[in-house]
Every structure is written in C-alpha cells, then in structure tokens.
Amino acid sequence: IEDGDDFVINGQKIWTTTAHLAEMMFALIRTEPEASKHAGLSYLLIPMDTPGIEIRPLKTMTGQSEFNEVFFTDVRTPKANVVGQRGEGWKIANTTLKHERNMLASSALLEGVFGGLVAVMHQETSSGVRPIDSPVFRDRLLRLQARVLSMKYHSLRMLTCNLKGESTGVAGLVTKLTGCELSHQIAALAIDALGELGVLYDGSKYLRSGGMWQFQHMFSLGLIIGGGTAQIQKNIISERGLGLPREPRWEKGRN
C-alpha cells in the first residue's frame, strides 16, 4: 500500500539468509497491483530495525540458523529505497541471482575445499590404512580432482567472455548446478575417508577439524536447493540455454 512517500508492507518472506544479523535486506514487493505477474514487482531495500519487522530463525540440518523467516506488519519503507525503477524488480532480482549462483559455485572455493580433502586422505587412517593408499578412495579423489580443474578452466572461459562483452550462454547457466553438486560430493568423500570418525558431531573429543566436514556436508546439500534448486537449474538450462520447449503450465479457467 502507498502512503505519501512510503510503502506500507504487510506479508512474510522465508529463507532470508542471515536476516538475524543483517542491518539491511532486499525484498520483491508488489508495488503495482494492476500490473500482471512479474511486471508489478519492485526491488526494495528495507532497514532491519524498521518497526513492524519480526525475524524468526530457522534451524537447519547443520544445527545452526543460517536462514530466517521475516514477517512484516505495517512496515513503512521510503519509496526512495526502490532499486532501479518501479516494476523492474524481477529483472534486478534475476541479476542478483546470477551473481549469487556464480558465488555459490566459485571455483576458488572448490579448490580450497578440495585441498582440505587431499589433506584428510593423507593424514587419516582406517584399520591402519590411509585413504590415499586405497585404490577405491584414490579413484574417487582423482575423479573429483578432474571436475574441480574443469570448473576452474570453465570459470576462466566465462571470465574471458565477460571481458570481451560476450554472452556466456549455456556455460554460464550450468555453473551453479555443477559447482554445488561437486562441493557436496567433495564433503561426502571426506566423511567417508574419516571412517567411523565421520559420523561424529559436536561434543566428541575425536572430532576432526572442529566438525567442519560434517557441517560442510550438510550445508552444501542445502546449497543445491538454495538460489534455485537443481531441478529449476536444469529447466533453465534446457529452456533458456538449449531452446527446448517450456513445461506445460496450468492456466486458470482451462480444464
């Protein structure tokens, strides 16, 4: 609702990352009620100390609350806080998502996590045998290493496209899907390489790296869902990247 120079917001938003720590959030708010679908959304910046905002942390499988549900009751936000133009929220949000997805699948982060996995493979033992000396574990490690290197060179290719002002095309669309799944598989191998220690969690004196691998295993699974699920990513690749027909959609008033 508009009231003078302000929007008055009522409603709720879920899966807001670190809302309990943030000073500012953004939200897609329907500011143009007469416009159809996405055309009525605006990208609005909202200070978290504004009266009427309630934050409820959501505990995840990691045992922590990285995400939150945010409730708005008569929250007043200046119209000047709209990013871009009114009704352009969907376009701006998709640009935000593009950068978020690339960040979630950062090849530099993958290389760092993979380096930690290599250390585990060399340092830990199970029944007196190091994982790196096991043909089965070593084969899994080399397969992951090949994919980590592929992601690195893939990122360099996209960087070259951006510097030349060229579209990354399908290459840009597959990054989030493959990177997040790879991160989870790296953590899964580390858990297996830890043997019986891999099932431990907080509170055990035998816990390795402060439980980092257990946390990473659970958290990276969530990243496969966050920022657009793997299934959504596959639809985007097929429809926008490969030009395949869109999925049939139900239309109101049609049987």
Rosetta silent file (secondary structure, phi, psi, omega in degrees, C-alpha in Angstrom):
SEQUENCE: IEDGDDFVINGQKIWTTTAHLAEMMFALIRTEPEASKHAGLSYLLIPMDTPGIEIRPLKTMTGQSEFNEVFFTDVRTPKANVVGQRGEGWKIANTTLKHERNMLASSALLEGVFGGLVAVMHQETSSGVRPIDSPVFRDRLLRLQARVLSMKYHSLRMLTCNLKGESTGVAGLVTKLTGCELSHQIAALAIDALGELGVLYDGSKYLRSGGMWQFQHMFSLGLIIGGGTAQIQKNIISERGLGLPREPRWEKGRN
SCORE:     score description
SCORE:     0.000 S_00000001
   1 L     0.000  138.918  176.679    0.000    0.000    0.000 S_00000001
   2 E   -93.974  137.480  176.946    1.234    3.520   -0.812 S_00000001
   3 E  -142.767   97.974 -177.417    1.017    6.228    1.815 S_00000001
   4 L    64.589 -123.191 -179.622    2.625    9.530    0.853 S_00000001
   5 L   -91.940    9.283 -176.942    6.343    8.971    0.281 S_00000001
   6 E  -119.089  157.121  161.909    6.265    5.493    1.832 S_00000001
   7 E   -99.829  139.492  174.735    5.244    1.957    1.007 S_00000001
   8 E  -108.668  115.198 -169.931    3.429    0.166    3.845 S_00000001
   9 E  -105.183  132.559  171.896    4.345   -3.527    3.672 S_00000001
  10 E  -132.063  138.331 -179.948    2.418   -6.477    5.089 S_00000001
  11 E   145.682 -161.634 -179.239    3.286  -10.114    4.500 S_00000001
  12 E  -149.805  155.634 -179.754    6.106  -12.563    5.067 S_00000001
  13 E  -136.940  137.233 -177.438    9.282  -13.802    3.397 S_00000001
  14 E  -116.236  161.617  179.049   11.083  -17.086    4.034 S_00000001
  15 E    62.058   42.423  175.901   14.680  -18.300    3.577 S_00000001
  16 E   -88.666  109.945 -174.763   16.221  -14.865    4.198 S_00000001
  17 E   -66.626  129.730  177.509   19.923  -15.582    4.722 S_00000001
  18 L    50.776   32.366  177.739   21.448  -14.080    7.914 S_00000001
  19 L   -60.654  -29.982 -178.658   18.443  -11.774    8.436 S_00000001
  20 L   -72.829   -9.756  179.536   19.076  -12.051   12.184 S_00000001
  21 L  -114.589  -17.446 -171.001   22.494  -10.421   11.681 S_00000001
  22 L   -78.349  152.809  172.204   21.824   -8.018    8.809 S_00000001
  23 L   -95.045  -18.840 -177.178   21.267   -4.265    9.003 S_00000001
  24 E  -146.975  146.009  174.081   19.522   -4.178    5.611 S_00000001
  25 E  -133.766  164.408  170.699   17.620   -6.620    3.418 S_00000001
  26 E  -117.538  154.561  178.142   16.062   -6.513   -0.013 S_00000001
  27 E  -150.654  149.880  172.620   12.686   -7.896   -0.970 S_00000001
  28 E   -87.555  115.597 -175.846   10.498   -8.098   -4.041 S_00000001
  29 E  -116.050  135.210  178.139    7.368   -6.107   -3.160 S_00000001
  30 E   -78.354  101.399 -178.143    4.238   -5.864   -5.298 S_00000001
  31 L  -101.598  -12.829 -178.502    4.003   -2.109   -5.771 S_00000001
  32 L  -121.063   79.513 -172.887    1.954   -2.120   -8.985 S_00000001
  33 L   -60.714  -22.780 -178.943   -1.194   -4.125   -8.140 S_00000001
  34 L   -84.701  -16.511 -178.798   -2.740   -3.550  -11.566 S_00000001
  35 L   -76.833  156.337 -177.236    0.274   -4.907  -13.462 S_00000001
  36 L   -88.292  136.160  172.376    0.412   -8.560  -14.484 S_00000001
  37 H    43.430 -121.677 -173.361    2.629  -11.082  -12.719 S_00000001
  38 H   -65.044  -24.410 -176.062    6.312  -10.054  -12.610 S_00000001
  39 H   -66.398  -15.174 -178.007    5.677   -6.583  -14.012 S_00000001
  40 H   -95.332    5.447 -175.452    4.163   -5.469  -10.697 S_00000001
  41 E   -97.711  141.140  174.350    7.224   -6.224   -8.545 S_00000001
  42 E  -123.530  149.882 -178.177    9.767   -3.703   -7.274 S_00000001
  43 E   -95.005  109.538 -168.965   13.168   -4.352   -5.685 S_00000001
  44 E  -119.053  133.013  174.914   13.061   -2.584   -2.325 S_00000001
  45 E   -89.930  132.152 -174.065   15.771   -2.054    0.323 S_00000001
  46 E  -130.591  117.712  175.088   14.440   -2.349    3.891 S_00000001
  47 E   -63.460  136.412 -174.203   16.374   -1.434    7.084 S_00000001
  48 L   -75.492  -12.871  178.370   16.075   -4.325    9.552 S_00000001
  49 L   -92.886   10.921  179.137   15.448   -2.008   12.530 S_00000001
  50 L   -68.956  133.197  178.244   12.229   -0.706   10.969 S_00000001
  51 L   -56.662  140.706  178.774    9.241   -1.087   13.348 S_00000001
  52 L   100.117   -5.797  178.307    6.948   -3.972   12.423 S_00000001
  53 E   -93.545  128.617  175.650    9.678   -6.426   11.323 S_00000001
  54 E  -122.859  131.658 -177.808    9.825   -9.763   13.145 S_00000001
  55 E  -112.911  127.361  177.682   12.610  -12.278   12.458 S_00000001
  56 E  -120.811  108.586  179.082   12.224  -15.993   13.220 S_00000001
  57 E   -62.629  145.969  178.319   15.403  -18.085   12.746 S_00000001
  58 E  -113.422  116.352 -179.137   15.008  -21.449   11.008 S_00000001
  59 L   -77.393  132.282 -178.311   17.246  -24.239   12.327 S_00000001
  60 L  -106.005 -175.648 -179.319   18.729  -26.379    9.539 S_00000001
  61 L   -63.496  -19.506  178.893   20.400  -29.809    9.409 S_00000001
  62 L   -73.627  -12.694 -175.427   23.688  -28.154   10.386 S_00000001
  63 L    89.193   -2.468  179.915   22.213  -27.400   13.810 S_00000001
  64 L  -112.428  177.474 -179.028   22.518  -23.671   13.152 S_00000001
  65 L  -122.317   80.590  177.930   20.167  -20.981   11.871 S_00000001
  66 L   -78.659  -26.220 -175.327   21.643  -19.501    8.704 S_00000001
  67 E  -113.404  161.830 -175.784   18.199  -18.759    7.274 S_00000001
  68 E  -145.680  158.367  168.452   15.190  -16.924    8.669 S_00000001
  69 E  -104.432  133.145 -177.237   11.534  -16.204    8.134 S_00000001
  70 E  -118.061  129.252 -179.584   10.736  -12.475    8.165 S_00000001
  71 E  -111.052  138.967 -179.070    7.275  -11.085    8.967 S_00000001
  72 E  -118.245  122.677  176.299    6.128   -7.571    8.020 S_00000001
  73 E  -125.858  104.450 -179.020    3.322   -5.809    9.876 S_00000001
  74 E    51.184   46.523 -179.963    2.630   -2.261    8.610 S_00000001
  75 E   -81.554  121.172 -178.347    6.328   -1.776    7.845 S_00000001
  76 E   -95.567  124.289  179.073    6.930    1.697    6.388 S_00000001
  77 E  -131.445  131.658 -178.825    9.743    1.994    3.847 S_00000001
  78 E   -60.285  143.028  176.265   10.529    5.119    1.783 S_00000001
  79 H   -62.629  -23.939  178.894    9.775    4.917   -1.930 S_00000001
  80 H   -64.980  -13.638 -179.657   13.292    6.280   -2.425 S_00000001
  81 H   -84.002    1.539  176.036   14.563    2.817   -1.375 S_00000001
  82 E   -70.731  129.006  176.607   13.407    1.256   -4.664 S_00000001
  83 E   -87.551  128.651 -176.285   16.412   -0.001   -6.644 S_00000001
  84 L    74.860 -139.827  179.842   16.090    0.895  -10.318 S_00000001
  85 L  -107.971  155.202  173.964   12.566    1.686  -11.455 S_00000001
  86 L   -59.437  137.054  179.950    9.243    0.598  -10.029 S_00000001
  87 L    85.665   -1.570  178.991    8.098   -2.626  -11.650 S_00000001
  88 L  -100.218   11.659 -173.981   11.659   -3.675  -12.598 S_00000001
  89 H   -58.736  -39.923 -177.321   12.142   -5.857   -9.528 S_00000001
  90 H   -64.782  -41.540  178.320   12.057   -9.186  -11.346 S_00000001
  91 H   -62.497  -45.555 -178.907   14.773   -8.086  -13.786 S_00000001
  92 H   -67.838  -39.272  179.596   17.011   -6.802  -10.975 S_00000001
  93 H   -63.069  -38.011  178.725   16.399   -9.898   -8.838 S_00000001
  94 H   -66.771  -33.690  174.916   17.494  -12.160  -11.694 S_00000001
  95 H   -66.538  -42.274  176.209   20.720  -10.166  -11.974 S_00000001
  96 H   -59.332  -44.833 -179.632   21.237  -10.623   -8.227 S_00000001
  97 H   -62.210  -36.805  178.926   20.590  -14.354   -8.597 S_00000001
  98 H   -58.196  -47.105 -179.601   23.138  -14.604  -11.404 S_00000001
  99 H   -70.347  -36.387  178.190   25.894  -13.290   -9.145 S_00000001
 100 H   -63.567  -44.490 -178.970   24.686  -15.381   -6.182 S_00000001
 101 H   -64.440  -39.414  177.198   24.742  -18.575   -8.227 S_00000001
 102 H   -65.499  -36.399  179.285   28.242  -17.856   -9.520 S_00000001
 103 H   -67.415  -41.232 -179.253   29.406  -17.174   -5.959 S_00000001
 104 H   -62.769  -27.464 -177.673   27.909  -20.437   -4.655 S_00000001
 105 L  -110.203   30.206 -177.347   29.867  -22.358   -7.301 S_00000001
 106 L   -57.571  126.023  179.571   33.135  -20.411   -7.013 S_00000001
 107 H   -66.395  -30.891  178.232   35.998  -22.445   -8.474 S_00000001
 108 H   -65.212  -42.203  177.118   38.390  -20.818   -5.959 S_00000001
 109 H   -64.955  -40.822  179.277   36.276  -22.084   -3.054 S_00000001
 110 H   -61.624  -41.321  178.742   36.072  -25.531   -4.636 S_00000001
 111 H   -63.184  -39.970  179.240   39.860  -25.684   -4.954 S_00000001
 112 H   -64.184  -45.148  179.341   40.245  -24.735   -1.303 S_00000001
 113 H   -65.637  -39.526  179.210   37.801  -27.394   -0.097 S_00000001
 114 H   -63.806  -38.854  176.541   39.408  -29.979   -2.370 S_00000001
 115 H   -59.362  -39.574  175.942   42.821  -29.156   -0.869 S_00000001
 116 H   -63.763  -37.557  177.953   41.385  -29.898    2.565 S_00000001
 117 H   -63.551  -43.528  179.034   40.080  -33.222    1.276 S_00000001
 118 H   -58.790  -40.757  178.907   43.537  -34.190   -0.021 S_00000001
 119 H   -62.584  -43.035  177.852   44.970  -33.468    3.434 S_00000001
 120 H   -60.274  -42.350 -178.413   42.367  -35.738    5.059 S_00000001
 121 H   -62.291  -31.437 -179.439   43.193  -38.505    2.588 S_00000001
 122 H   -87.443  -29.481 -170.971   46.873  -38.340    3.571 S_00000001
 123 H   -93.381  -35.037 -175.143   46.516  -37.822    7.320 S_00000001
 124 L   -84.009  159.384  174.901   43.706  -40.116    8.440 S_00000001
 125 L  -136.514  150.971  174.963   43.819  -43.896    8.724 S_00000001
 126 E  -135.796  117.863 -173.838   41.194  -46.622    8.882 S_00000001
 127 L    56.588   35.087  177.092   42.319  -50.058   10.078 S_00000001
 128 L    82.216    2.505 -177.612   45.877  -48.780    9.687 S_00000001
 129 E  -114.716  131.445  175.898   45.444  -47.792    6.030 S_00000001
 130 L   -74.235  141.816  177.865   45.450  -44.202    4.740 S_00000001
 131 H   -55.673  -35.111 -177.861   42.539  -43.412    2.381 S_00000001
 132 H   -65.621  -21.735  179.562   45.035  -42.174   -0.238 S_00000001
 133 H   -89.906   -2.434  177.643   46.541  -45.694   -0.325 S_00000001
 134 L   -91.470  123.912 -179.849   43.160  -47.284   -1.054 S_00000001
 135 H   -56.686  -35.844 -178.031   42.513  -47.750   -4.812 S_00000001
 136 H   -67.900  -49.591  179.234   38.791  -47.126   -4.314 S_00000001
 137 H   -65.492  -40.004 -178.693   39.250  -43.857   -2.406 S_00000001
 138 H   -64.863  -36.578  177.840   42.071  -42.729   -4.686 S_00000001
 139 H   -65.458  -42.197  177.633   39.906  -43.286   -7.756 S_00000001
 140 H   -63.114  -39.256 -179.810   37.094  -41.195   -6.241 S_00000001
 141 H   -64.055  -44.386 -178.228   39.606  -38.462   -5.380 S_00000001
 142 H   -67.283  -35.615  176.649   41.021  -38.296   -8.904 S_00000001
 143 H   -63.174  -41.266  178.551   37.544  -38.131  -10.432 S_00000001
 144 H   -68.803  -38.608  178.785   36.737  -35.172   -8.190 S_00000001
 145 H   -60.404  -41.100  178.876   40.074  -33.527   -8.970 S_00000001
 146 H   -61.723  -39.203 -179.494   39.307  -33.681  -12.689 S_00000001
 147 H   -72.775  -36.083  176.578   35.972  -31.982  -12.108 S_00000001
 148 H   -63.073  -43.112  177.838   37.496  -29.291   -9.872 S_00000001
 149 H   -65.567  -38.468  177.442   40.022  -28.475  -12.589 S_00000001
 150 H   -61.311  -41.085  178.311   37.247  -28.452  -15.185 S_00000001
 151 H   -64.957  -37.016  178.816   35.331  -25.924  -13.078 S_00000001
 152 H   -61.891  -49.660 -178.042   38.470  -23.771  -12.803 S_00000001
 153 H   -71.429  -29.608  174.761   39.003  -23.622  -16.567 S_00000001
 154 H   -62.666  -43.599  178.919   35.272  -23.207  -17.097 S_00000001
 155 H   -64.366  -38.996  178.192   35.387  -20.107  -14.858 S_00000001
 156 H   -64.787  -36.807  177.205   38.350  -18.733  -16.807 S_00000001
 157 H   -63.741  -42.654  178.916   36.394  -19.183  -20.042 S_00000001
 158 H   -67.531  -35.757  176.589   33.463  -17.220  -18.619 S_00000001
 159 H   -61.602  -42.116  177.811   35.837  -14.504  -17.378 S_00000001
 160 H   -61.241  -42.829  178.195   37.184  -14.171  -20.901 S_00000001
 161 H   -60.863  -44.580 -179.284   33.631  -13.839  -22.258 S_00000001
 162 H   -63.745  -40.866  179.588   32.814  -11.125  -19.720 S_00000001
 163 H   -65.114  -30.389  179.102   35.991   -9.180  -20.534 S_00000001
 164 H   -88.450   -4.114 -178.301   35.082   -9.305  -24.226 S_00000001
 165 L    73.779   23.749 -178.975   31.476   -8.319  -23.520 S_00000001
 166 L   -98.862  153.905  176.076   30.234  -11.649  -24.902 S_00000001
 167 L   -73.476  139.735  177.384   27.391  -13.767  -23.557 S_00000001
 168 L   -80.572  -14.553  176.161   28.453  -16.863  -21.638 S_00000001
 169 L    59.687 -139.297 -177.972   25.401  -18.713  -22.962 S_00000001
 170 H   -62.127  -32.661 -178.890   24.852  -22.236  -21.663 S_00000001
 171 H   -55.518  -39.873  179.338   28.280  -22.167  -19.983 S_00000001
 172 H   -72.439  -26.254 -176.474   27.023  -19.580  -17.511 S_00000001
 173 H   -79.847  -23.938 -175.302   23.833  -21.500  -16.795 S_00000001
 174 H   -88.726  -11.266 -171.164   25.481  -24.783  -15.771 S_00000001
 175 H   -59.883  -50.758 -176.274   27.876  -23.283  -13.200 S_00000001
 176 H   -63.652  -44.193 -178.489   25.605  -23.266  -10.158 S_00000001
 177 H   -59.334  -54.162 -175.183   24.223  -26.746  -10.810 S_00000001
 178 H   -71.832  -38.923 -177.026   27.581  -28.464  -11.280 S_00000001
 179 H   -66.078  -44.373 -178.842   29.511  -26.443   -8.694 S_00000001
 180 H   -68.534  -39.021  177.719   27.116  -27.007   -5.791 S_00000001
 181 H   -65.931  -38.655  178.808   26.779  -30.722   -6.510 S_00000001
 182 H   -64.979  -41.790  178.281   30.576  -31.018   -6.715 S_00000001
 183 H   -58.908  -41.600  179.430   31.028  -29.249   -3.367 S_00000001
 184 H   -66.865  -38.336 -179.049   28.666  -31.743   -1.730 S_00000001
 185 H   -70.549  -32.661  175.029   30.479  -34.716   -3.273 S_00000001
 186 H   -63.809  -46.397  178.719   33.862  -33.445   -2.041 S_00000001
 187 H   -63.871  -35.682 -179.904   32.490  -33.239    1.504 S_00000001
 188 H   -64.273  -40.562  178.687   30.930  -36.704    1.133 S_00000001
 189 H   -67.211  -38.343  177.423   34.297  -38.238    0.251 S_00000001
 190 H   -61.502  -41.385  177.655   35.916  -36.523    3.242 S_00000001
 191 H   -61.344  -44.666  179.386   33.250  -38.000    5.517 S_00000001
 192 H   -65.593  -39.096 -178.877   33.889  -41.469    4.075 S_00000001
 193 H   -66.487  -27.106  178.007   37.673  -41.022    4.366 S_00000001
 194 L   -74.007   -9.993  179.416   37.284  -40.215    8.071 S_00000001
 195 H    63.273 -133.707 -177.634   35.788  -43.684    8.585 S_00000001
 196 H   -66.215  -20.768  178.368   33.997  -44.112   11.886 S_00000001
 197 H   -73.164  -18.001 -178.252   35.019  -40.556   12.871 S_00000001
 198 H   -68.256  -19.360 -178.385   32.916  -39.213   10.004 S_00000001
 199 H   -89.118   -5.780 -178.012   29.671  -39.902   11.891 S_00000001
 200 L   -74.657  159.160  175.805   30.709  -37.774   14.878 S_00000001
 201 L  -141.067 -160.367 -173.499   29.349  -34.313   15.526 S_00000001
 202 L   -52.777  140.879  172.077   29.687  -31.597   18.173 S_00000001
 203 L   102.575  -13.763 -178.725   30.952  -32.612   21.592 S_00000001
 204 L   -90.562  136.993  179.069   33.258  -35.518   20.752 S_00000001
 205 L   -72.274  -13.533  179.954   36.955  -35.252   21.626 S_00000001
 206 L   -94.161    3.555 -177.738   37.745  -37.267   18.498 S_00000001
 207 L   -63.846  134.639 -179.650   36.088  -34.741   16.184 S_00000001
 208 L   -96.909  140.442  175.506   38.341  -33.644   13.329 S_00000001
 209 H    53.553   32.550  178.166   38.686  -30.010   12.183 S_00000001
 210 H    64.352   22.520 -179.492   36.024  -28.898   14.644 S_00000001
 211 H    79.802   16.357 -176.516   33.350  -30.796   12.739 S_00000001
 212 H   -58.261  -41.652 -176.490   33.972  -28.754    9.581 S_00000001
 213 H   -70.659  -37.335  176.221   33.412  -31.693    7.227 S_00000001
 214 H   -63.889  -42.634  177.837   30.149  -32.718    8.873 S_00000001
 215 H   -63.307  -47.115 -178.083   28.952  -29.120    8.662 S_00000001
 216 H   -61.613  -37.352 -179.996   30.104  -28.766    5.041 S_00000001
 217 H   -62.005  -44.276  179.846   28.356  -31.996    4.067 S_00000001
 218 H   -74.805  -43.644 -175.992   25.016  -30.766    5.389 S_00000001
 219 H   -66.313  -42.134 -179.204   25.418  -27.123    4.370 S_00000001
 220 H   -66.494  -27.216  174.097   26.464  -27.903    0.780 S_00000001
 221 H   -64.071  -39.577  177.256   23.385  -30.096    0.430 S_00000001
 222 H   -64.975  -32.728 -179.681   21.312  -27.014    1.244 S_00000001
 223 H   -69.402  -23.213  175.006   23.147  -25.004   -1.424 S_00000001
 224 H   -65.847  -25.939  178.788   21.930  -27.474   -4.049 S_00000001
 225 H   -92.756  -44.236 -176.385   18.459  -26.205   -3.105 S_00000001
 226 L   -66.032  150.600  179.230   19.245  -22.538   -2.325 S_00000001
 227 L    71.461   17.509 -176.689   19.489  -19.973   -5.109 S_00000001
 228 L   108.325  113.370 -175.622   17.300  -22.144   -7.330 S_00000001
 229 L   -61.049  163.526  177.981   17.034  -25.920   -6.877 S_00000001
 230 H   -56.843  -37.213 -179.869   18.925  -28.360   -9.091 S_00000001
 231 H   -66.229  -41.928  177.268   15.635  -29.149  -10.826 S_00000001
 232 H   -63.537  -41.629  179.331   14.989  -25.469  -11.548 S_00000001
 233 H   -60.440  -40.233  179.354   18.551  -25.094  -12.840 S_00000001
 234 H   -65.970  -37.677  175.710   18.025  -27.973  -15.256 S_00000001
 235 H   -63.627  -42.591  179.371   14.824  -26.344  -16.538 S_00000001
 236 H   -61.859  -44.215  179.477   16.686  -23.056  -17.047 S_00000001
 237 H   -61.035  -45.327 -176.618   19.481  -24.823  -18.950 S_00000001
 238 H   -69.517  -42.181 -174.193   17.041  -26.683  -21.188 S_00000001
 239 H   -82.438  -49.879 -175.786   14.675  -23.780  -21.882 S_00000001
 240 H   -85.133  -33.975 -177.083   16.943  -20.713  -21.941 S_00000001
 241 H   -87.273  -43.885 -175.076   20.195  -22.362  -22.935 S_00000001
 242 L  -102.417   -6.107  176.994   19.173  -25.137  -25.317 S_00000001
 243 L    71.771   22.742  178.649   15.894  -23.661  -26.566 S_00000001
 244 L   -75.626  158.469 -179.013   13.789  -26.702  -25.637 S_00000001
 245 L   -61.070  145.455  176.731   10.002  -26.278  -25.177 S_00000001
 246 L   -70.990  155.763  176.039    8.830  -24.973  -21.834 S_00000001
 247 L   -62.588  143.614  175.451    6.969  -27.273  -19.490 S_00000001
 248 L   -59.528  136.608 -178.794    3.178  -27.202  -19.958 S_00000001
 249 L  -116.576  140.863  178.315    1.636  -24.754  -17.497 S_00000001
 250 L   -72.448  134.757  178.253   -1.799  -24.879  -15.939 S_00000001
 251 L  -115.551  134.421 -178.361   -3.969  -21.922  -16.930 S_00000001
 252 L   -61.425  134.757  178.064   -6.843  -20.700  -14.802 S_00000001
 253 L    89.140   -1.826  178.209  -10.237  -21.433  -16.336 S_00000001
 254 L  -116.504  137.727 -179.979   -8.975  -24.256  -18.559 S_00000001
 255 L   -84.776    0.000    0.000   -9.511  -27.940  -17.853 S_00000001
